[in-house]
């Protein structure tokens, strides 16, 4: 199982955020997110939004750090990308 995470550089709601993705399946992503205590409500179309305080736990659990651009490429290449405004 490999999931990927970009650095927490996205501001919102007074926090900095990362994106957690899988290049295999949403099921793999949901299992990993659950294993680090990330609630399902943090799932946004094709990724989890992770606040910066959860970033170390994701890395410790085996998430691989990649750039934000790489996150998008991984999703597109896996056929898992669901952009805003498009039906799921």
N, C-alpha and C positions, 0 to 999 in steps of 0.2 A: 504494500500500500504506500503510495506516495501522494501527498497533497502539497500544495505550494502556497506561499504567502508572500505578499509584497510588504515592504517596510511601512510602518504606521506614519504616513505622510499626508493623509487625507483628513482635513479638518471638518468637524461637524458636532453640533451640540456641546461645544466646549471641550471636546476630546479630539484625539488624533486616532485615525482608523487605518486598518489593514484590510486586505481582501484575501480570503482563504478559498482556494479552488482545488478541484480534482481534475485530472486529465483522463479519468477512467469512467466515473459515474457519479451521479448525485447521491446514490446510496453510500458509496465510499466516503464522500464528503460529509454526509449526515452522521455517519458512524464516528468519524474522526472528530468532528465538532462536538458531538455528545461526549466523547471521551475526555475532552479538555474542559467540559462544563459550559460550553457555549449553547445558549438556548436556541431552539428551532426558530423563534421569531426573528433571529438575526440573519436568517437566510433571505437573500434578496435576488430572486430570479435564477441566478447561476453561480452565486458565491455567498459566503458568509462575510458580513461586516464584523470585524473584530476590533474592539477598542485596544489601545496600546498596552493596557495593563494585562491583557491576555496573550500578547505577542510572545513573551518568553515561554509561556506554557506550550504554545503551539510549536515553537522551535524545539523545546525539550522533548516533546512527544513525537518529533520526527518530521515536521513540516520543513520543506526546503525553501529557503529565501530566494526569491527571484524579483526582477524589476516589475513595475506595474505594466509595462508594455508586454513583458513575457507572460504575465497572468492572462492578458487578453489573447495572446497568440496560442497559449495552451488550450484555452477554452474553444477557440475557433477551430484549431486543428483536431480537437476531440469531438467536434460537433455538439458541444454543450453550451455554446454562447447563446444567451437570450437577451439581446439589447432592449433597453426601454422602448416602449411604444410598439413592440412587435408581439404578436400573440405567442403564448408559451406552447 
